[in-house]
Amino acid sequence: MSAPHEGREVFEYALLRVVPRMERGETMNAGVLLYCRAASFLAARVHLDTDRLLALDPDADVAGVRAALCAAERVCHGGPGAGQAAGEDPGRRFRWLIAPRSTVVQPGPVHSGLTADPSAELDRLLDVLVR
């Protein structure tokens, strides 16, 4: 008899949330980070709904929010574009990305699951939780 999760590996994910006005505490989901240690997989998928962002804050810095989301994607990818995190392994880069911060783009809580395809799971989570 095979194990119930045969062929699937544990993964962790966190939402990337935009908090356009800290004093109001409103958030909108704009991306997902996914880390699967067994597959050495770390990636982010982002989708910024600018109409929704501007509805929350008509003065929101859309370009700044996009830049922060793109920076998270670069850190996931690693290499020269990742800045100080460039030389770190995927697990350390994920932990750096999910560390609490008080900026306009913030990570949400970490959740876990099982998947046979981390990239497809990341796309699914983006569709379900962000779009």
MDTraj code that builds the backbone (N, CA, C; nanometers):
import mdtraj as md
import numpy as np

residues = "MET SER ALA PRO HIS GLU GLY ARG GLU VAL PHE GLU TYR ALA LEU LEU ARG VAL VAL PRO ARG MET GLU ARG GLY GLU THR MET ASN ALA GLY VAL LEU LEU TYR CYS ARG ALA ALA SER PHE LEU ALA ALA ARG VAL HIS LEU ASP THR ASP ARG LEU LEU ALA LEU ASP PRO ASP ALA ASP VAL ALA GLY VAL ARG ALA ALA LEU CYS ALA ALA GLU ARG VAL CYS HIS GLY GLY PRO GLY ALA GLY GLN ALA ALA GLY GLU ASP PRO GLY ARG ARG PHE ARG TRP LEU ILE ALA PRO ARG SER THR VAL VAL GLN PRO GLY PRO VAL HIS SER GLY LEU THR ALA ASP PRO SER ALA GLU LEU ASP ARG LEU LEU ASP VAL LEU VAL ARG".split()
xyz = np.array([
    [0.0851, -0.1177, 0.0000],
    [0.0000, 0.0000, 0.0000],
    [0.0896, 0.1239, 0.0000],
    [0.0605, 0.2203, -0.0843],
    [0.1428, 0.3405, -0.0932],
    [0.0977, 0.4449, 0.0086],
    [0.1909, 0.5303, 0.0433],
    [0.1614, 0.6391, 0.1368],
    [0.0626, 0.7353, 0.0722],
    [-0.0228, 0.8009, 0.1508],
    [-0.1250, 0.8894, 0.0942],
    [-0.0676, 1.0089, 0.0192],
    [0.0559, 1.0455, 0.0448],
    [0.1142, 1.1611, -0.0246],
    [0.2310, 1.1228, -0.1148],
    [0.2350, 0.9955, -0.1555],
    [0.3445, 0.9497, -0.2413],
    [0.3538, 1.0363, -0.3670],
    [0.4760, 1.0793, -0.3972],
    [0.4962, 1.1638, -0.5151],
    [0.4724, 1.3112, -0.4897],
    [0.4240, 1.3431, -0.3715],
    [0.4007, 1.4837, -0.3373],
    [0.4963, 1.5235, -0.2259],
    [0.5362, 1.6491, -0.2286],
    [0.6305, 1.7011, -0.1297],
    [0.5665, 1.8148, -0.0507],
    [0.6166, 1.8355, 0.0686],
    [0.5701, 1.9462, 0.1528],
    [0.6177, 2.0788, 0.0922],
    [0.5292, 2.1765, 0.0919],
    [0.5669, 2.3115, 0.0512],
    [0.5120, 2.4105, 0.1524],
    [0.5704, 2.5296, 0.1516],
    [0.5233, 2.6397, 0.2346],
    [0.4933, 2.7569, 0.1426],
    [0.3933, 2.8353, 0.1793],
    [0.3640, 2.9541, 0.1003],
    [0.3152, 3.0669, 0.1901],
    [0.3310, 3.1873, 0.1378],
    [0.2810, 3.3071, 0.2061],
    [0.2312, 3.4040, 0.1001],
    [0.1276, 3.4743, 0.1335],
    [0.0769, 3.5791, 0.0453],
    [0.1631, 3.7037, 0.0576],
    [0.1738, 3.7769, -0.0499],
    [0.2302, 3.9120, -0.0463],
    [0.1115, 4.0069, -0.0449],
    [0.1027, 4.0857, 0.0602],
    [-0.0110, 4.1757, 0.0788],
    [0.0337, 4.3205, 0.0636],
    [-0.0525, 4.3980, 0.0027],
    [-0.0280, 4.5410, -0.0091],
    [-0.1116, 4.6103, 0.0977],
    [-0.0461, 4.6970, 0.1739],
    [-0.1115, 4.7764, 0.2788],
    [-0.0908, 4.9223, 0.2398],
    [-0.1809, 4.9767, 0.1567],
    [-0.1556, 5.1107, 0.1029],
    [-0.1575, 5.2224, 0.2076],
    [-0.2399, 5.2076, 0.3109],
    [-0.2458, 5.3089, 0.4169],
    [-0.2429, 5.2370, 0.5515],
    [-0.1258, 5.2384, 0.6138],
    [-0.1059, 5.1658, 0.7395],
    [-0.2110, 5.2011, 0.8441],
    [-0.2470, 5.3275, 0.8515],
    [-0.3393, 5.3711, 0.9562],
    [-0.4781, 5.3100, 0.9397],
    [-0.5149, 5.2701, 0.8188],
    [-0.6459, 5.2096, 0.7951],
    [-0.6428, 5.0583, 0.8123],
    [-0.5265, 4.9970, 0.7955],
    [-0.5140, 4.8537, 0.8152],
    [-0.5743, 4.7679, 0.7047],
    [-0.6151, 4.8276, 0.5942],
    [-0.6719, 4.7508, 0.4839],
    [-0.5602, 4.6862, 0.4030],
    [-0.5852, 4.5655, 0.3570],
    [-0.4861, 4.4950, 0.2764],
    [-0.5511, 4.4386, 0.1513],
    [-0.4678, 4.4146, 0.0525],
    [-0.5109, 4.3403, -0.0657],
    [-0.3990, 4.2447, -0.1041],
    [-0.4364, 4.1271, -0.1471],
    [-0.3381, 4.0280, -0.1880],
    [-0.2857, 4.0630, -0.3269],
    [-0.1531, 4.0551, -0.3425],
    [-0.0925, 4.0914, -0.4712],
    [0.0104, 3.9888, -0.5185],
    [0.0297, 3.8812, -0.4444],
    [0.1255, 3.7810, -0.4876],
    [0.1332, 3.6657, -0.3903],
    [0.2063, 3.5625, -0.4334],
    [0.2267, 3.4434, -0.3522],
    [0.3731, 3.4025, -0.3614],
    [0.4321, 3.3700, -0.2479],
    [0.5659, 3.3113, -0.2401],
    [0.5477, 3.1631, -0.2118],
    [0.6224, 3.0765, -0.2799],
    [0.6122, 2.9338, -0.2529],
    [0.7522, 2.8739, -0.2460],
    [0.7749, 2.7969, -0.1393],
    [0.9035, 2.7298, -0.1168],
    [0.8790, 2.5818, -0.0948],
    [0.9505, 2.4990, -0.1712],
    [0.9463, 2.3538, -0.1547],
    [1.0906, 2.3065, -0.1409],
    [1.1284, 2.2749, -0.0193],
    [1.2676, 2.2365, 0.0084],
    [1.3094, 2.1142, -0.0722],
    [1.2251, 2.0110, -0.0760],
    [1.2608, 1.8861, -0.1435],
    [1.2887, 1.9061, -0.2919],
    [1.2222, 2.0044, -0.3523],
    [1.2407, 2.0312, -0.4952],
    [1.3375, 2.1474, -0.5196],
    [1.3963, 2.2014, -0.4130],
    [1.4815, 2.3212, -0.4237],
    [1.4114, 2.4289, -0.5059],
    [1.2835, 2.4502, -0.4738],
    [1.1998, 2.5432, -0.5502],
    [1.1635, 2.6626, -0.4635],
    [1.1888, 2.7806, -0.5154],
    [1.1434, 2.9047, -0.4530],
    [1.1050, 2.9996, -0.5652],
    [0.9809, 3.0466, -0.5611],
    [0.9353, 3.1392, -0.6641],
    [0.8226, 3.2252, -0.6095],
    [0.7991, 3.3339, -0.6787],
    [0.6872, 3.4222, -0.6479],
    [0.6100, 3.4452, -0.7767],
    [0.4797, 3.4576, -0.7623],
    [0.3951, 3.5014, -0.8725],
    [0.3191, 3.6221, -0.8187],
    [0.3132, 3.7269, -0.8985],
    [0.2450, 3.8483, -0.8537],
    [0.1394, 3.8905, -0.9555],
    [0.0395, 3.9594, -0.9034],
    [-0.0661, 4.0178, -0.9857],
    [-0.1193, 4.1384, -0.9091],
    [-0.0911, 4.2568, -0.9592],
    [-0.1352, 4.3791, -0.8924],
    [-0.2587, 4.4340, -0.9626],
    [-0.3696, 4.4351, -0.8912],
    [-0.4947, 4.4927, -0.9410],
    [-0.4899, 4.6427, -0.9081],
    [-0.4444, 4.7219, -1.0048],
    [-0.4242, 4.8650, -0.9779],
    [-0.5557, 4.9374, -0.9493],
    [-0.6658, 4.8964, -1.0134],
    [-0.7945, 4.9604, -0.9851],
    [-0.8332, 4.9404, -0.8387],
    [-0.8144, 4.8204, -0.7898],
    [-0.8470, 4.7919, -0.6499],
    [-0.7545, 4.8683, -0.5555],
    [-0.6246, 4.8723, -0.5900],
    [-0.5290, 4.9465, -0.5083],
    [-0.5685, 5.0933, -0.5001],
    [-0.6021, 5.1527, -0.6133],
    [-0.6387, 5.2942, -0.6150],
    [-0.7742, 5.3196, -0.5494],
    [-0.8600, 5.2185, -0.5446],
    [-0.9855, 5.2325, -0.4706],
    [-0.9582, 5.2387, -0.3204],
    [-0.8573, 5.1629, -0.2741],
    [-0.8195, 5.1673, -0.1329],
    [-0.7459, 5.2956, -0.0982],
    [-0.6654, 5.3438, -0.1930],
    [-0.5882, 5.4659, -0.1708],
    [-0.5631, 5.5348, -0.3048],
    [-0.6413, 5.6379, -0.3350],
    [-0.6252, 5.7077, -0.4626],
    [-0.4851, 5.7664, -0.4831],
    [-0.4106, 5.7849, -0.3754],
    [-0.2752, 5.8404, -0.3848],
    [-0.1665, 5.7333, -0.3749],
    [-0.2043, 5.6070, -0.3890],
    [-0.1065, 5.4968, -0.3753],
    [0.0046, 5.5112, -0.4784],
    [0.1238, 5.4743, -0.4372],
    [0.2414, 5.4759, -0.5251],
    [0.2446, 5.3438, -0.6021],
    [0.1714, 5.3378, -0.7120],
    [0.1597, 5.2143, -0.7898],
    [0.2971, 5.1666, -0.8374],
    [0.3783, 5.2569, -0.8860],
    [0.5121, 5.2190, -0.9338],
    [0.5967, 5.1632, -0.8192],
    [0.5866, 5.2214, -0.7022],
    [0.6610, 5.1726, -0.5864],
    [0.6159, 5.0348, -0.5429],
    [0.4848, 5.0106, -0.5462],
    [0.4316, 4.8791, -0.5103],
    [0.4790, 4.7752, -0.6119],
    [0.4714, 4.8098, -0.7402],
    [0.5196, 4.7176, -0.8450],
    [0.6684, 4.6860, -0.8250],
    [0.7465, 4.7871, -0.7924],
    [0.8900, 4.7676, -0.7708],
    [0.9147, 4.6723, -0.6536],
    [0.8385, 4.6868, -0.5462],
    [0.8551, 4.5987, -0.4300],
    [0.8164, 4.4550, -0.4646],
    [0.7104, 4.4375, -0.5422],
    [0.6694, 4.3032, -0.5835],
    [0.7747, 4.2404, -0.6757],
    [0.8280, 4.3196, -0.7660],
    [0.9338, 4.2705, -0.8554],
    [1.0591, 4.2340, -0.7770],
    [1.0889, 4.3094, -0.6723],
    [1.2055, 4.2782, -0.5886],
    [1.1876, 4.1421, -0.5219],
    [1.0670, 4.1113, -0.4767],
    [1.0417, 3.9803, -0.4163],
    [1.0643, 3.8693, -0.5186],
    [1.0210, 3.8906, -0.6415],
    [1.0448, 3.7914, -0.7468],
    [1.1944, 3.7717, -0.7702],
    [1.2701, 3.8810, -0.7701],
    [1.4151, 3.8724, -0.7919],
    [1.4838, 3.7973, -0.6780],
    [1.4416, 3.8219, -0.5547],
    [1.5006, 3.7507, -0.4405],
    [1.4714, 3.6012, -0.4528],
    [1.3511, 3.5658, -0.4938],
    [1.3193, 3.4238, -0.5132],
    [1.4105, 3.3619, -0.6178],
    [1.4333, 3.4323, -0.7265],
    [1.5150, 3.3799, -0.8359],
    [1.6613, 3.3665, -0.7948],
    [1.7080, 3.4541, -0.7072],
    [1.8483, 3.4515, -0.6649],
    [1.9367, 3.5176, -0.7687],
    [2.0647, 3.4988, -0.7552],
    [2.1584, 3.5582, -0.8493],
    [2.1793, 3.7058, -0.8255],
    [2.2449, 3.7742, -0.9193],
    [2.2829, 3.9144, -0.9014],
    [2.1659, 4.0087, -0.8713],
    [2.0476, 3.9802, -0.9253],
    [1.9324, 4.0671, -0.9028],
    [1.8727, 4.0575, -0.7647],
    [1.9195, 3.9634, -0.6842],
    [1.8620, 3.9405, -0.5518],
    [1.9230, 4.0283, -0.4432],
    [2.0196, 4.1107, -0.4787],
    [2.0802, 4.1987, -0.3792],
    [2.1564, 4.1206, -0.2745],
    [2.1423, 4.1605, -0.1476],
    [2.2165, 4.0979, -0.0380],
    [2.1850, 3.9496, -0.0229],
    [2.0659, 3.9069, -0.0676],
    [2.0258, 3.7668, -0.0529],
    [2.0794, 3.6783, -0.1645],
    [2.1524, 3.7354, -0.2588],
    [2.1947, 3.6639, -0.3795],
    [2.2646, 3.5316, -0.3517],
    [2.3500, 3.5272, -0.2527],
    [2.4277, 3.4063, -0.2268],
    [2.3614, 3.3073, -0.1338],
    [2.2451, 3.3402, -0.0835],
    [2.1779, 3.2526, 0.0132],
    [2.1056, 3.1382, -0.0574],
    [2.0864, 3.0282, 0.0144],
    [2.0111, 2.9168, -0.0417],
    [1.8620, 2.9524, -0.0436],
    [1.7801, 2.8776, -0.1195],
    [1.6376, 2.9120, -0.1311],
    [1.5647, 2.9206, 0.0027],
    [1.5962, 2.8322, 0.0954],
    [1.5294, 2.8360, 0.2258],
    [1.5568, 2.9646, 0.3008],
    [1.6805, 3.0082, 0.3004],
    [1.7144, 3.1352, 0.3683],
    [1.6495, 3.2539, 0.2977],
    [1.6437, 3.2513, 0.1642],
    [1.5778, 3.3605, 0.0915],
    [1.4286, 3.3635, 0.1234],
    [1.3654, 3.2457, 0.1340],
    [1.2235, 3.2405, 0.1707],
    [1.2026, 3.2982, 0.3094],
    [1.2856, 3.2569, 0.4051],
    [1.2723, 3.3076, 0.5425],
    [1.2935, 3.4590, 0.5466],
    [1.3857, 3.5102, 0.4660],
    [1.4077, 3.6547, 0.4605],
    [1.2826, 3.7239, 0.4062],
    [1.2219, 3.6657, 0.3023],
    [1.1032, 3.7270, 0.2416],
    [0.9818, 3.7252, 0.3334],
    [0.9701, 3.6236, 0.4187],
    [0.8515, 3.6149, 0.5042],
    [0.8696, 3.6842, 0.6388],
    [0.9870, 3.7417, 0.6623],
    [1.0099, 3.8141, 0.7882],
    [0.9159, 3.9343, 0.7948],
    [0.8538, 3.9570, 0.9113],
    [0.7622, 4.0713, 0.9244],
    [0.8325, 4.2031, 0.8935],
    [0.7607, 4.2908, 0.8273],
    [0.8137, 4.4241, 0.7986],
    [0.6973, 4.5221, 0.7948],
    [0.7280, 4.6452, 0.8183],
    [0.6234, 4.7483, 0.8188],
    [0.6383, 4.8370, 0.6960],
    [0.6271, 4.7760, 0.5799],
    [0.6326, 4.8479, 0.4537],
    [0.4987, 4.8313, 0.3830],
    [0.4852, 4.8913, 0.2690],
    [0.3591, 4.8831, 0.1950],
    [0.3326, 4.7409, 0.1467],
    [0.4370, 4.6656, 0.1080],
    [0.4208, 4.5249, 0.0701],
    [0.4724, 4.4397, 0.1854],
    [0.3813, 4.3555, 0.2392],
    [0.4135, 4.2750, 0.3565],
    [0.3796, 4.1286, 0.3317],
    [0.4562, 4.0369, 0.3913],
    [0.4203, 3.8949, 0.3809],
    [0.3087, 3.8617, 0.4789],
    [0.2230, 3.7692, 0.4397],
    [0.1210, 3.7181, 0.5303],
    [0.1764, 3.5986, 0.6059],
    [0.0914, 3.5332, 0.6846],
    [0.1351, 3.4136, 0.7578],
    [0.1739, 3.3014, 0.6617],
    [0.2591, 3.2119, 0.7099],
    [0.3028, 3.0978, 0.6303],
    [0.2049, 2.9823, 0.6489],
    [0.1702, 2.9191, 0.5375],
    [0.0839, 2.8012, 0.5366],
    [0.1607, 2.6894, 0.4662],
    [0.1133, 2.5662, 0.4790],
    [0.1826, 2.4550, 0.4146],
    [0.0832, 2.3621, 0.3467],
    [0.1376, 2.2746, 0.2637],
    [0.0569, 2.1762, 0.1932],
    [0.1463, 2.0740, 0.1280],
    [0.0872, 1.9921, 0.0415],
    [0.1596, 1.8903, -0.0333],
    [0.1358, 1.9127, -0.1819],
    [0.2404, 1.8927, -0.2612],
    [0.2270, 1.9089, -0.4053],
    [0.3255, 1.8196, -0.4790],
    [0.2861, 1.7788, -0.5985],
    [0.3769, 1.7067, -0.6878],
    [0.4415, 1.8027, -0.7867],
    [0.3862, 1.9246, -0.7967],
    [0.4342, 2.0223, -0.8945],
    [0.4305, 2.1625, -0.8325],
    [0.5405, 2.2070, -0.7710],
    [0.5407, 2.3370, -0.7024],
    [0.5029, 2.4539, -0.7939],
    [0.5480, 2.4536, -0.9176],
    [0.5170, 2.5643, -1.0083],
    [0.3676, 2.5704, -1.0382],
    [0.3068, 2.4562, -1.0652],
    [0.1624, 2.4518, -1.0910],
    [0.0842, 2.4911, -0.9654],
    [0.1334, 2.4488, -0.8494],
    [0.0673, 2.4853, -0.7233],
    [0.0726, 2.6359, -0.7021],
    [0.1862, 2.6961, -0.7343],
    [0.2001, 2.8414, -0.7211],
    [0.1014, 2.9133, -0.8124],
    [0.0872, 2.8669, -0.9352],
    [-0.0107, 2.9260, -1.0270],
    [-0.1525, 2.9112, -0.9728],
    [-0.1832, 2.7931, -0.9179],
    [-0.3166, 2.7682, -0.8615],
    [-0.3445, 2.8626, -0.7447],
    [-0.2471, 2.8768, -0.6548],
    [-0.2653, 2.9649, -0.5400],
    [-0.2840, 3.1099, -0.5842],
    [-0.2107, 3.1523, -0.6849],
    [-0.2274, 3.2888, -0.7361],
    [-0.3704, 3.3072, -0.7869],
    [-0.4211, 3.2107, -0.8631],
    [-0.5575, 3.2210, -0.9165],
    [-0.6620, 3.2229, -0.8056],
    [-0.6455, 3.1368, -0.7040],
    [-0.7445, 3.1234, -0.5974],
    [-0.7386, 3.2383, -0.4968],
    [-0.6184, 3.2834, -0.4631],
    [-0.6031, 3.3775, -0.3515],
    [-0.5764, 3.5228, -0.3922],
    [-0.5369, 3.5453, -0.5158],
    [-0.4977, 3.6808, -0.5543],
    [-0.5845, 3.7383, -0.6658],
    [-0.6034, 3.6644, -0.7715],
    [-0.6778, 3.7179, -0.8876],
    [-0.8256, 3.7298, -0.8624],
])
top = md.Topology()
chain = top.add_chain()
for i, resn in enumerate(residues, 1):
    res = top.add_residue(resn, chain, resSeq=i)
    for name in ("N", "CA", "C"):
        top.add_atom(name, md.element.get_by_symbol(name[0]), res)
traj = md.Trajectory(xyz[None], top)
